[in-house]
Amino acid sequence: PRRVGTFALSPDGKHIAGVSVDGYIRVWDLESGTLLCYRRSGNYLANEGDCDASSGRPPIDAVAYAPDRPSLFFICGCFIYECHPENLQTCVVKKGPFSDTDAVRCMALSRTCMAVGPGKGKVLILDSTTHILLREIEAQGGIVNALAFSPDGSRLATASRNQSACVWDVSSGDCFLRILVGGAWRSLCSVALSPDGRSILAGGEGGVVRAWDVESGEMIG
């Protein structure tokens, strides 16, 4: 495949789903490297009028696994697609609370919520089943490149183009930790919360990865 623009690891760590810039979504077995299934977005999404494989951005904008059921979600234009991770032929399609010009960059799922970063320096929190908008978070003025929920779904971590990583309370939308990095980091492009939710990890385009304590904000690695 051509360059992968976004990817997601399955909850059991056995599969990885990736979206390449030529508009393909593929699922591989991590242990063997076997390609399990794939589809090109234009083949089955064009009738919704939300994808253009010849455009300058990936036709599929974001991908994520559900943590509690065998579902793979991806976003294309203003639509949210749900399918079985080993069968990309059939999808349940629902319109999201964003437009096809918002250029969604990332998404993440907990058991109850879906977080979407549609650009413009904000994060949308949706109900993971109905996709109804629950609340909107202003992400400190920076375009959000990556999202990650804590294992219990109570916290959300964001990594932004303006070199900031934040941890948010999902129920209130309040930010209780903001880390601003600089220098070799350039834009932050990845983020994760530790399994116990006590640490945040962020990676930048400069090849730097660091970890901080969520409560104190101190760098720990």
Z-matrix of the N, CA and C atoms (Angstrom, degrees):
N
C 1 1.466
C 2 1.513 1 111.58
N 3 1.300 2 115.80 1 160.05
C 4 1.453 3 120.83 2 173.51
C 5 1.516 4 108.99 3 -74.13
N 6 1.327 5 117.34 4 -179.95
C 7 1.466 6 122.56 5 -173.49
C 8 1.524 7 111.22 6 -51.37
N 9 1.345 8 116.06 7 131.62
C 10 1.455 9 121.48 8 178.17
C 11 1.513 10 108.72 9 -81.96
N 12 1.350 11 116.15 10 124.53
C 13 1.454 12 120.17 11 -177.90
C 14 1.514 13 113.07 12 -87.56
N 15 1.343 14 116.90 13 -30.22
C 16 1.456 15 120.76 14 179.65
C 17 1.524 16 108.46 15 -155.01
N 18 1.345 17 116.36 16 152.81
C 19 1.457 18 119.85 17 -178.08
C 20 1.520 19 110.05 18 -149.58
N 21 1.337 20 116.28 19 167.07
C 22 1.465 21 121.93 20 178.68
C 23 1.516 22 108.92 21 -148.19
N 24 1.336 23 115.49 22 142.86
C 25 1.453 24 122.56 23 178.17
C 26 1.521 25 109.18 24 -99.60
N 27 1.332 26 116.96 25 135.94
C 28 1.461 27 120.55 26 180.00
C 29 1.526 28 110.20 27 -66.84
N 30 1.342 29 118.59 28 154.47
C 31 1.468 30 121.51 29 -177.60
C 32 1.526 31 113.93 30 -57.86
N 33 1.344 32 117.85 31 -31.34
C 34 1.461 33 120.40 32 179.72
C 35 1.524 34 112.99 33 -87.72
N 36 1.344 35 116.99 34 -0.16
C 37 1.452 36 121.40 35 177.59
C 38 1.514 37 115.03 36 73.25
N 39 1.328 38 118.63 37 11.64
C 40 1.460 39 121.51 38 -176.08
C 41 1.524 40 113.69 39 -94.52
N 42 1.329 41 117.42 40 -25.57
C 43 1.462 42 121.26 41 -175.54
C 44 1.521 43 110.40 42 -127.06
N 45 1.321 44 115.06 43 156.51
C 46 1.459 45 120.99 44 173.56
C 47 1.525 46 108.32 45 -134.79
N 48 1.320 47 115.26 46 134.69
C 49 1.464 48 121.49 47 177.50
C 50 1.520 49 108.50 48 -109.06
N 51 1.317 50 116.72 49 135.67
C 52 1.457 51 120.45 50 -179.32
C 53 1.513 52 111.73 51 -136.55
N 54 1.314 53 115.26 52 147.96
C 55 1.464 54 122.42 53 177.48
C 56 1.522 55 107.79 54 -116.24
N 57 1.316 56 117.17 55 121.93
C 58 1.453 57 121.47 56 -179.78
C 59 1.520 58 110.55 57 -97.17
N 60 1.323 59 115.34 58 162.10
C 61 1.465 60 120.01 59 -173.86
C 62 1.522 61 113.23 60 -69.22
N 63 1.345 62 116.65 61 -11.77
C 64 1.471 63 118.57 62 176.90
C 65 1.519 64 111.83 63 -87.98
N 66 1.348 65 117.90 64 6.52
C 67 1.452 66 121.30 65 173.08
C 68 1.511 67 115.45 66 93.86
N 69 1.342 68 118.24 67 10.87
C 70 1.456 69 121.01 68 177.72
C 71 1.521 70 110.83 69 -95.06
N 72 1.341 71 116.07 70 142.60
C 73 1.451 72 122.14 71 167.98
C 74 1.524 73 106.38 72 -112.94
N 75 1.338 74 116.18 73 129.55
C 76 1.462 75 121.68 74 -175.63
C 77 1.529 76 109.46 75 -130.74
N 78 1.328 77 115.72 76 149.84
C 79 1.462 78 121.90 77 175.02
C 80 1.525 79 107.98 78 -124.57
N 81 1.363 80 116.50 79 126.73
C 82 1.451 81 122.45 80 179.90
C 83 1.527 82 111.44 81 -116.24
N 84 1.329 83 116.04 82 152.40
C 85 1.450 84 122.19 83 167.40
C 86 1.526 85 107.34 84 -82.75
N 87 1.339 86 117.14 85 124.83
C 88 1.459 87 119.95 86 -173.99
C 89 1.523 88 112.83 87 -69.89
N 90 1.329 89 117.63 88 -36.92
C 91 1.462 90 119.73 89 -175.87
C 92 1.519 91 111.93 90 -69.71
N 93 1.323 92 116.53 91 -44.38
C 94 1.462 93 120.42 92 -176.16
C 95 1.524 94 113.76 93 -96.19
N 96 1.357 95 115.95 94 -20.15
C 97 1.457 96 119.77 95 -175.20
C 98 1.517 97 113.23 96 79.32
N 99 1.339 98 116.89 97 7.05
C 100 1.472 99 121.47 98 -178.17
C 101 1.526 100 111.09 99 -71.34
N 102 1.319 101 115.75 100 134.66
C 103 1.458 102 121.15 101 173.39
C 104 1.519 103 108.43 102 -76.76
N 105 1.334 104 117.28 103 117.15
C 106 1.460 105 122.19 104 -175.77
C 107 1.520 106 112.63 105 -85.20
N 108 1.323 107 116.97 106 -42.34
C 109 1.459 108 120.71 107 -179.90
C 110 1.519 109 109.18 108 -164.75
N 111 1.315 110 115.72 109 161.53
C 112 1.463 111 120.37 110 178.65
C 113 1.514 112 108.97 111 -160.67
N 114 1.292 113 116.04 112 159.13
C 115 1.459 114 124.28 113 170.63
C 116 1.511 115 108.91 114 -150.66
N 117 1.312 116 115.54 115 149.47
C 118 1.467 117 120.63 116 172.40
C 119 1.514 118 108.33 117 -95.42
N 120 1.307 119 117.28 118 132.87
C 121 1.461 120 121.10 119 -172.14
C 122 1.521 121 112.74 120 -56.04
N 123 1.313 122 117.76 121 -43.40
C 124 1.457 123 120.66 122 -175.58
C 125 1.512 124 114.36 123 -63.87
N 126 1.359 125 116.57 124 -21.48
C 127 1.460 126 120.42 125 -176.79
C 128 1.521 127 112.72 126 -70.69
N 129 1.334 128 117.91 127 -29.51
C 130 1.458 129 118.23 128 -174.93
C 131 1.517 130 113.82 129 -136.49
N 132 1.330 131 116.33 130 5.10
C 133 1.452 132 119.40 131 178.20
C 134 1.527 133 112.56 132 -111.94
N 135 1.329 134 116.71 133 -12.38
C 136 1.463 135 118.92 134 -171.93
C 137 1.515 136 112.64 135 -63.77
N 138 1.341 137 116.66 136 -27.49
C 139 1.462 138 117.74 137 -177.38
C 140 1.526 139 111.89 138 -68.98
N 141 1.335 140 118.17 139 -16.14
C 142 1.456 141 119.26 140 173.94
C 143 1.537 142 111.68 141 -84.43
N 144 1.331 143 116.03 142 -10.96
C 145 1.453 144 119.87 143 178.15
C 146 1.504 145 113.88 144 71.66
N 147 1.351 146 117.19 145 23.67
C 148 1.457 147 118.73 146 -174.53
C 149 1.512 148 113.32 147 -111.45
N 150 1.338 149 118.82 148 -2.77
C 151 1.453 150 121.43 149 -176.28
C 152 1.512 151 110.68 150 -126.97
N 153 1.312 152 114.84 151 146.47
C 154 1.457 153 121.19 152 176.50
C 155 1.519 154 107.27 153 -142.86
N 156 1.322 155 116.96 154 101.13
C 157 1.458 156 121.17 155 -175.37
C 158 1.522 157 112.46 156 -65.60
N 159 1.319 158 118.20 157 -14.39
C 160 1.457 159 120.75 158 179.70
C 161 1.522 160 112.37 159 -94.86
N 162 1.332 161 117.58 160 0.21
C 163 1.459 162 120.24 161 -178.13
C 164 1.515 163 110.33 162 -75.95
N 165 1.332 164 116.95 163 173.27
C 166 1.449 165 121.58 164 -176.31
C 167 1.512 166 114.76 165 -79.94
N 168 1.315 167 120.83 166 -6.70
C 169 1.453 168 122.67 167 179.81
C 170 1.531 169 109.61 168 -121.48
N 171 1.341 170 119.06 169 156.29
C 172 1.466 171 119.97 170 179.93
C 173 1.515 172 111.40 171 -56.47
N 174 1.351 173 118.44 172 131.94
C 175 1.467 174 120.73 173 179.47
C 176 1.521 175 112.10 174 -58.19
N 177 1.356 176 117.93 175 -35.04
C 178 1.454 177 121.44 176 173.04
C 179 1.519 178 107.44 177 -101.06
N 180 1.336 179 115.63 178 125.38
C 181 1.461 180 119.69 179 -167.74
C 182 1.517 181 114.52 180 -94.76
N 183 1.329 182 118.42 181 -27.95
C 184 1.457 183 120.54 182 -175.65
C 185 1.511 184 108.88 183 -157.35
N 186 1.343 185 116.36 184 153.37
C 187 1.457 186 121.58 185 -178.57
C 188 1.525 187 109.03 186 -144.75
N 189 1.347 188 116.92 187 144.78
C 190 1.463 189 121.14 188 179.55
C 191 1.521 190 109.93 189 -159.83
N 192 1.328 191 115.79 190 147.15
C 193 1.458 192 121.54 191 174.32
C 194 1.525 193 109.86 192 -90.15
N 195 1.337 194 116.30 193 146.69
C 196 1.457 195 121.01 194 169.61
C 197 1.523 196 108.24 195 -74.51
N 198 1.339 197 118.91 196 138.87
C 199 1.466 198 120.37 197 -176.73
C 200 1.520 199 114.31 198 -79.31
N 201 1.341 200 117.50 199 -14.42
C 202 1.465 201 120.06 200 -170.29
C 203 1.522 202 114.29 201 -125.98
N 204 1.315 203 118.06 202 7.07
C 205 1.452 204 120.44 203 179.12
C 206 1.533 205 108.99 204 -158.87
N 207 1.330 206 118.49 205 158.85
C 208 1.464 207 120.41 206 -177.35
C 209 1.526 208 112.10 207 -78.01
N 210 1.313 209 115.83 208 73.81
C 211 1.468 210 121.46 209 179.87
C 212 1.517 211 109.97 210 -134.16
N 213 1.314 212 115.37 211 139.29
C 214 1.454 213 123.06 212 173.79
C 215 1.523 214 107.65 213 -115.17
N 216 1.327 215 116.57 214 126.81
C 217 1.455 216 121.99 215 -179.54
C 218 1.522 217 109.76 216 -108.15
N 219 1.318 218 115.86 217 144.96
C 220 1.459 219 119.69 218 168.94
C 221 1.516 220 109.51 219 -147.34
N 222 1.311 221 114.94 220 157.95
C 223 1.461 222 122.01 221 -177.38
C 224 1.519 223 109.16 222 -116.79
N 225 1.312 224 114.60 223 133.23
C 226 1.454 225 121.55 224 176.57
C 227 1.523 226 107.77 225 -136.20
N 228 1.314 227 116.78 226 115.49
C 229 1.453 228 120.13 227 -176.11
C 230 1.514 229 110.28 228 62.52
N 231 1.324 230 117.31 229 -123.89
C 232 1.463 231 121.65 230 -179.14
C 233 1.521 232 112.09 231 -103.86
N 234 1.352 233 117.97 232 17.16
C 235 1.454 234 121.60 233 -177.56
C 236 1.528 235 111.51 234 -115.94
N 237 1.338 236 115.27 235 146.04
C 238 1.459 237 122.89 236 175.76
C 239 1.523 238 107.81 237 -109.94
N 240 1.328 239 117.04 238 126.71
C 241 1.456 240 123.14 239 -177.17
C 242 1.523 241 109.74 240 -111.57
N 243 1.330 242 116.31 241 137.70
C 244 1.459 243 122.29 242 175.09
C 245 1.524 244 108.36 243 -124.98
N 246 1.334 245 116.66 244 130.26
C 247 1.458 246 120.37 245 179.93
C 248 1.519 247 109.23 246 -146.54
N 249 1.314 248 116.57 247 167.70
C 250 1.459 249 120.93 248 174.70
C 251 1.524 250 108.15 249 -74.41
N 252 1.332 251 118.71 250 136.74
C 253 1.470 252 120.42 251 -175.38
C 254 1.520 253 115.02 252 -60.10
N 255 1.341 254 117.52 253 -20.10
C 256 1.458 255 119.94 254 -179.96
C 257 1.519 256 112.37 255 -108.27
N 258 1.338 257 116.47 256 10.15
C 259 1.461 258 120.80 257 176.70
C 260 1.525 259 108.40 258 -147.81
N 261 1.318 260 115.79 259 97.48
C 262 1.465 261 120.85 260 -178.38
C 263 1.522 262 111.94 261 -91.18
N 264 1.330 263 116.96 262 6.94
C 265 1.453 264 119.92 263 -177.06
C 266 1.525 265 112.54 264 -75.29
N 267 1.336 266 116.69 265 -32.91
C 268 1.453 267 120.96 266 -175.36
C 269 1.524 268 110.06 267 -119.84
N 270 1.321 269 117.31 268 126.72
C 271 1.460 270 121.93 269 -178.26
C 272 1.525 271 110.75 270 -128.86
N 273 1.318 272 115.73 271 146.64
C 274 1.458 273 121.83 272 166.67
C 275 1.521 274 106.87 273 -91.38
N 276 1.311 275 116.54 274 126.59
C 277 1.462 276 121.38 275 -172.68
C 278 1.521 277 110.41 276 -115.89
N 279 1.330 278 116.26 277 130.29
C 280 1.462 279 121.77 278 174.54
C 281 1.522 280 108.93 279 -134.92
N 282 1.311 281 115.54 280 144.21
C 283 1.459 282 119.37 281 177.87
C 284 1.519 283 109.43 282 -76.41
N 285 1.326 284 115.42 283 135.70
C 286 1.453 285 120.99 284 178.34
C 287 1.517 286 111.73 285 -89.53
N 288 1.336 287 117.45 286 165.60
C 289 1.470 288 121.63 287 179.59
C 290 1.526 289 112.03 288 -83.66
N 291 1.331 290 115.37 289 49.09
C 292 1.461 291 121.57 290 177.89
C 293 1.516 292 107.27 291 -152.73
N 294 1.320 293 116.81 292 164.83
C 295 1.458 294 120.69 293 -176.38
C 296 1.513 295 110.79 294 -97.31
N 297 1.328 296 116.89 295 166.93
C 298 1.456 297 120.36 296 -180.00
C 299 1.520 298 112.42 297 -75.86
N 300 1.328 299 117.59 298 -1.76
C 301 1.470 300 120.79 299 175.94
C 302 1.525 301 111.90 300 -103.00
N 303 1.334 302 117.98 301 1.98
C 304 1.458 303 120.57 302 -178.57
C 305 1.518 304 113.08 303 -75.66
N 306 1.333 305 118.43 304 -15.57
C 307 1.461 306 122.61 305 177.76
C 308 1.521 307 111.60 306 54.36
N 309 1.325 308 115.95 307 64.55
C 310 1.463 309 121.24 308 177.70
C 311 1.528 310 109.83 309 -57.03
N 312 1.316 311 116.72 310 132.10
C 313 1.459 312 121.22 311 -175.76
C 314 1.528 313 113.10 312 -106.45
N 315 1.328 314 117.54 313 -22.38
C 316 1.458 315 119.14 314 -174.39
C 317 1.517 316 110.49 315 -162.70
N 318 1.345 317 115.76 316 162.41
C 319 1.452 318 121.91 317 176.08
C 320 1.521 319 108.57 318 -153.52
N 321 1.334 320 115.55 319 159.15
C 322 1.462 321 121.97 320 175.74
C 323 1.513 322 108.07 321 -151.17
N 324 1.343 323 116.25 322 155.54
C 325 1.453 324 120.80 323 -177.93
C 326 1.515 325 111.35 324 -130.20
N 327 1.340 326 115.50 325 140.75
C 328 1.454 327 122.55 326 165.44
C 329 1.526 328 106.79 327 -113.03
N 330 1.315 329 117.78 328 -171.86
C 331 1.458 330 119.62 329 179.75
C 332 1.529 331 112.77 330 -68.63
N 333 1.320 332 116.92 331 -24.36
C 334 1.462 333 120.07 332 -175.77
C 335 1.524 334 113.74 333 -119.96
N 336 1.318 335 117.99 334 -19.97
C 337 1.471 336 120.70 335 -172.68
C 338 1.523 337 112.06 336 -129.44
N 339 1.310 338 113.80 337 155.73
C 340 1.451 339 122.93 338 170.67
C 341 1.522 340 107.78 339 -122.16
N 342 1.328 341 116.56 340 129.99
C 343 1.461 342 121.51 341 176.06
C 344 1.524 343 108.87 342 -106.38
N 345 1.321 344 116.17 343 134.54
C 346 1.461 345 122.18 344 -177.51
C 347 1.519 346 108.78 345 -130.89
N 348 1.319 347 116.36 346 134.43
C 349 1.456 348 121.68 347 176.76
C 350 1.514 349 110.51 348 -107.47
N 351 1.343 350 117.89 349 92.50
C 352 1.464 351 120.79 350 -175.12
C 353 1.532 352 114.30 351 -88.76
N 354 1.334 353 117.25 352 27.43
C 355 1.454 354 119.12 353 -177.18
C 356 1.520 355 111.39 354 78.03
N 357 1.313 356 116.45 355 -169.78
C 358 1.462 357 122.85 356 176.12
C 359 1.523 358 112.71 357 59.86
N 360 1.353 359 117.99 358 21.29
C 361 1.446 360 121.19 359 173.82
C 362 1.512 361 114.75 360 68.26
N 363 1.330 362 118.06 361 34.99
C 364 1.454 363 119.85 362 179.45
C 365 1.522 364 110.15 363 -142.28
N 366 1.342 365 114.78 364 162.13
C 367 1.455 366 122.25 365 175.78
C 368 1.521 367 107.90 366 -127.57
N 369 1.324 368 116.54 367 134.21
C 370 1.453 369 121.77 368 177.56
C 371 1.525 370 109.29 369 -102.89
N 372 1.321 371 117.24 370 131.46
C 373 1.454 372 122.66 371 175.22
C 374 1.527 373 107.45 372 -103.76
N 375 1.327 374 117.10 373 119.04
C 376 1.454 375 122.68 374 -177.19
C 377 1.524 376 109.77 375 -115.61
N 378 1.322 377 115.89 376 156.62
C 379 1.458 378 120.63 377 167.91
C 380 1.532 379 107.61 378 -67.05
N 381 1.318 380 118.22 379 130.58
C 382 1.460 381 120.71 380 -172.52
C 383 1.529 382 113.12 381 -69.87
N 384 1.325 383 117.83 382 -17.08
C 385 1.466 384 121.35 383 180.00
C 386 1.523 385 112.35 384 -99.03
N 387 1.319 386 116.49 385 -49.74
C 388 1.465 387 120.33 386 -176.75
C 389 1.515 388 113.32 387 -89.40
N 390 1.344 389 116.80 388 -20.16
C 391 1.461 390 124.35 389 -176.82
C 392 1.529 391 112.09 390 65.93
N 393 1.325 392 116.49 391 20.51
C 394 1.462 393 121.06 392 173.92
C 395 1.524 394 109.16 393 -73.87
N 396 1.321 395 116.49 394 139.74
C 397 1.461 396 121.60 395 -179.63
C 398 1.524 397 110.12 396 -69.75
N 399 1.332 398 116.31 397 123.88
C 400 1.455 399 122.25 398 178.92
C 401 1.519 400 112.03 399 -96.16
N 402 1.332 401 116.12 400 -42.50
C 403 1.467 402 120.00 401 178.22
C 404 1.523 403 109.31 402 -163.90
N 405 1.304 404 114.48 403 163.08
C 406 1.456 405 121.73 404 179.13
C 407 1.523 406 109.28 405 -122.43
N 408 1.319 407 116.55 406 133.64
C 409 1.460 408 122.46 407 -178.98
C 410 1.519 409 108.98 408 -111.97
N 411 1.320 410 116.47 409 128.26
C 412 1.464 411 121.60 410 173.87
C 413 1.522 412 108.18 411 -84.38
N 414 1.321 413 117.01 412 112.51
C 415 1.460 414 122.20 413 -169.76
C 416 1.527 415 112.63 414 -86.12
N 417 1.325 416 116.46 415 53.24
C 418 1.472 417 121.91 416 172.58
C 419 1.525 418 112.74 417 56.19
N 420 1.325 419 117.42 418 28.94
C 421 1.461 420 120.91 419 172.98
C 422 1.508 421 116.17 420 81.47
N 423 1.338 422 119.01 421 0.44
C 424 1.460 423 120.41 422 -178.47
C 425 1.518 424 112.28 423 -110.71
N 426 1.335 425 117.29 424 141.94
C 427 1.456 426 120.89 425 175.83
C 428 1.516 427 109.06 426 -64.25
N 429 1.326 428 117.56 427 129.08
C 430 1.462 429 122.54 428 -174.69
C 431 1.528 430 109.96 429 -85.65
N 432 1.340 431 115.50 430 125.24
C 433 1.459 432 121.57 431 -179.49
C 434 1.517 433 113.66 432 -98.79
N 435 1.344 434 118.33 433 -22.45
C 436 1.465 435 120.97 434 -176.33
C 437 1.515 436 110.40 435 -152.28
N 438 1.352 437 115.94 436 150.26
C 439 1.459 438 123.42 437 -177.80
C 440 1.522 439 109.03 438 -137.47
N 441 1.342 440 116.92 439 149.05
C 442 1.461 441 121.05 440 175.04
C 443 1.517 442 109.88 441 -156.93
N 444 1.334 443 116.76 442 131.41
C 445 1.459 444 121.91 443 175.09
C 446 1.526 445 110.11 444 -86.91
N 447 1.325 446 115.70 445 152.72
C 448 1.461 447 120.22 446 167.59
C 449 1.523 448 107.91 447 -70.76
N 450 1.337 449 118.36 448 159.53
C 451 1.470 450 120.05 449 -177.85
C 452 1.526 451 114.15 450 -55.44
N 453 1.337 452 117.85 451 -33.54
C 454 1.467 453 119.46 452 -179.98
C 455 1.525 454 113.00 453 -88.64
N 456 1.344 455 117.30 454 -1.72
C 457 1.458 456 121.76 455 176.54
C 458 1.510 457 115.56 456 77.44
N 459 1.332 458 118.22 457 4.50
C 460 1.460 459 120.38 458 -176.68
C 461 1.521 460 112.84 459 -83.78
N 462 1.321 461 116.65 460 -20.21
C 463 1.460 462 120.93 461 -178.19
C 464 1.522 463 110.30 462 -125.66
N 465 1.324 464 115.11 463 152.30
C 466 1.455 465 121.85 464 178.63
C 467 1.523 466 108.91 465 -131.01
N 468 1.312 467 115.94 466 129.20
C 469 1.463 468 121.15 467 176.32
C 470 1.522 469 109.53 468 -101.76
N 471 1.326 470 116.28 469 141.30
C 472 1.464 471 121.87 470 177.55
C 473 1.524 472 109.85 471 -128.13
N 474 1.317 473 116.22 472 147.50
C 475 1.462 474 122.88 473 172.38
C 476 1.520 475 107.43 474 -126.01
N 477 1.326 476 116.75 475 130.56
C 478 1.461 477 120.99 476 -169.90
C 479 1.518 478 113.39 477 -121.27
N 480 1.301 479 114.25 478 161.03
C 481 1.461 480 121.69 479 178.78
C 482 1.520 481 111.38 480 -64.11
N 483 1.341 482 117.66 481 -26.16
C 484 1.466 483 120.43 482 -178.20
C 485 1.525 484 112.71 483 -84.41
N 486 1.342 485 116.84 484 21.26
C 487 1.466 486 124.42 485 175.47
C 488 1.527 487 112.84 486 67.61
N 489 1.316 488 118.21 487 30.67
C 490 1.455 489 120.85 488 177.01
C 491 1.522 490 110.57 489 -118.93
N 492 1.339 491 115.40 490 141.10
C 493 1.457 492 122.78 491 172.45
C 494 1.517 493 107.25 492 -118.53
N 495 1.323 494 116.90 493 133.44
C 496 1.460 495 121.10 494 -175.63
C 497 1.521 496 110.54 495 -131.49
N 498 1.338 497 114.87 496 155.20
C 499 1.458 498 121.64 497 171.74
C 500 1.520 499 107.33 498 -121.88
N 501 1.336 500 116.56 499 129.61
C 502 1.455 501 123.09 500 -173.47
C 503 1.519 502 110.88 501 -118.81
N 504 1.315 503 115.86 502 149.39
C 505 1.453 504 121.96 503 168.51
C 506 1.525 505 107.55 504 -83.18
N 507 1.329 506 117.47 505 118.93
C 508 1.463 507 121.11 506 -172.87
C 509 1.521 508 111.72 507 -66.57
N 510 1.321 509 117.85 508 -39.08
C 511 1.463 510 120.46 509 -175.33
C 512 1.517 511 112.69 510 -70.31
N 513 1.337 512 117.52 511 -35.40
C 514 1.466 513 120.77 512 -177.27
C 515 1.520 514 113.59 513 -102.40
N 516 1.339 515 117.43 514 -22.62
C 517 1.458 516 121.07 515 -175.02
C 518 1.514 517 113.22 516 80.58
N 519 1.346 518 117.63 517 8.14
C 520 1.466 519 121.47 518 -179.05
C 521 1.527 520 110.61 519 -81.04
N 522 1.334 521 115.55 520 143.13
C 523 1.462 522 122.30 521 175.18
C 524 1.527 523 108.50 522 -94.74
N 525 1.348 524 116.51 523 121.73
C 526 1.460 525 117.45 524 178.87
C 527 1.526 526 112.42 525 -113.88
N 528 1.334 527 118.24 526 1.71
C 529 1.463 528 121.22 527 171.79
C 530 1.517 529 109.10 528 -151.28
N 531 1.327 530 115.87 529 129.05
C 532 1.461 531 121.22 530 175.01
C 533 1.514 532 108.27 531 -134.12
N 534 1.315 533 115.93 532 124.63
C 535 1.455 534 122.93 533 179.84
C 536 1.518 535 108.12 534 -114.72
N 537 1.299 536 116.95 535 125.86
C 538 1.468 537 121.97 536 178.79
C 539 1.520 538 108.62 537 -112.26
N 540 1.332 539 115.55 538 120.00
C 541 1.454 540 120.85 539 179.79
C 542 1.525 541 108.44 540 -110.82
N 543 1.326 542 116.37 541 171.66
C 544 1.459 543 119.37 542 -178.90
C 545 1.517 544 110.58 543 -155.96
N 546 1.309 545 116.32 544 -160.45
C 547 1.455 546 121.34 545 175.96
C 548 1.511 547 112.40 546 63.91
N 549 1.357 548 115.22 547 -124.25
C 550 1.462 549 121.45 548 -173.68
C 551 1.524 550 113.23 549 -70.40
N 552 1.332 551 117.84 550 -10.01
C 553 1.456 552 119.86 551 -176.64
C 554 1.522 553 112.76 552 -66.28
N 555 1.317 554 117.02 553 -38.13
C 556 1.455 555 121.70 554 -170.63
C 557 1.538 556 109.09 555 52.63
N 558 1.318 557 119.01 556 -137.62
C 559 1.459 558 121.04 557 -178.85
C 560 1.526 559 110.35 558 -77.06
N 561 1.357 560 117.49 559 137.86
C 562 1.451 561 120.62 560 173.19
C 563 1.525 562 109.04 561 -77.64
N 564 1.331 563 117.15 562 134.80
C 565 1.459 564 120.31 563 -174.01
C 566 1.523 565 113.57 564 -126.45
N 567 1.331 566 118.79 565 -4.24
C 568 1.464 567 120.12 566 178.65
C 569 1.521 568 109.75 567 -150.74
N 570 1.342 569 115.54 568 154.68
C 571 1.462 570 120.35 569 -179.31
C 572 1.521 571 108.82 570 -156.15
N 573 1.335 572 116.34 571 151.04
C 574 1.465 573 121.61 572 176.94
C 575 1.522 574 108.81 573 -155.63
N 576 1.319 575 115.73 574 152.09
C 577 1.451 576 122.57 575 171.54
C 578 1.521 577 108.25 576 -109.44
N 579 1.323 578 116.65 577 141.47
C 580 1.462 579 121.36 578 -178.68
C 581 1.526 580 110.25 579 -65.21
N 582 1.336 581 118.14 580 160.34
C 583 1.469 582 121.02 581 -179.22
C 584 1.524 583 114.13 582 -56.20
N 585 1.336 584 117.55 583 -30.49
C 586 1.471 585 119.61 584 177.47
C 587 1.520 586 112.69 585 -89.44
N 588 1.341 587 117.19 586 -1.26
C 589 1.463 588 121.57 587 177.86
C 590 1.505 589 114.62 588 73.79
N 591 1.332 590 118.69 589 7.84
C 592 1.460 591 121.25 590 -174.66
C 593 1.522 592 113.63 591 -93.49
N 594 1.325 593 117.22 592 -12.18
C 595 1.456 594 120.96 593 -178.01
C 596 1.518 595 110.52 594 -129.92
N 597 1.321 596 116.27 595 148.06
C 598 1.460 597 122.60 596 173.72
C 599 1.522 598 107.92 597 -118.66
N 600 1.319 599 116.03 598 135.90
C 601 1.450 600 122.59 599 176.56
C 602 1.521 601 108.67 600 -117.37
N 603 1.319 602 116.82 601 139.77
C 604 1.461 603 121.55 602 179.04
C 605 1.517 604 109.41 603 -138.67
N 606 1.329 605 115.28 604 145.14
C 607 1.456 606 121.63 605 177.86
C 608 1.512 607 111.06 606 -125.03
N 609 1.333 608 115.96 607 144.27
C 610 1.455 609 120.96 608 -178.43
C 611 1.511 610 112.94 609 -115.07
N 612 1.322 611 116.50 610 166.94
C 613 1.456 612 121.83 611 -179.75
C 614 1.519 613 112.06 612 -65.26
N 615 1.323 614 117.37 613 -18.25
C 616 1.458 615 120.80 614 177.27
C 617 1.509 616 113.67 615 -79.25
N 618 1.345 617 117.90 616 3.59
C 619 1.450 618 121.56 617 178.44
C 620 1.515 619 114.38 618 84.91
N 621 1.329 620 117.90 619 15.74
C 622 1.459 621 122.63 620 -178.60
C 623 1.528 622 109.94 621 -101.39
N 624 1.338 623 116.59 622 136.03
C 625 1.467 624 122.70 623 175.22
C 626 1.523 625 107.72 624 -128.87
N 627 1.322 626 117.02 625 131.26
C 628 1.458 627 121.87 626 179.97
C 629 1.520 628 110.03 627 -137.56
N 630 1.344 629 115.64 628 162.12
C 631 1.466 630 122.37 629 178.60
C 632 1.515 631 109.36 630 -127.53
N 633 1.341 632 115.54 631 144.61
C 634 1.467 633 121.92 632 179.04
C 635 1.528 634 109.34 633 -131.37
N 636 1.317 635 115.23 634 151.88
C 637 1.448 636 121.65 635 171.34
C 638 1.527 637 108.83 636 -75.02
N 639 1.328 638 117.00 637 128.23
C 640 1.456 639 120.65 638 -175.14
C 641 1.516 640 112.11 639 -66.92
N 642 1.317 641 118.54 640 -37.40
C 643 1.464 642 120.90 641 -176.24
C 644 1.521 643 112.89 642 -75.37
N 645 1.332 644 117.02 643 -42.86
C 646 1.466 645 120.30 644 -175.54
C 647 1.519 646 113.84 645 -96.93
N 648 1.341 647 116.81 646 -22.10
C 649 1.462 648 120.87 647 -175.58
C 650 1.519 649 114.00 648 79.50
N 651 1.329 650 117.67 649 4.46
C 652 1.464 651 121.44 650 -179.21
C 653 1.523 652 111.30 651 -76.83
N 654 1.351 653 115.89 652 140.44
C 655 1.454 654 120.11 653 176.52
C 656 1.528 655 108.84 654 -71.09
N 657 1.336 656 116.69 655 132.31
C 658 1.459 657 120.85 656 -177.57
C 659 1.531 658 112.66 657 -123.77
N 660 1.307 659 116.67 658 2.66
C 661 1.455 660 118.57 659 178.81
C 662 1.506 661 112.97 660 -178.42
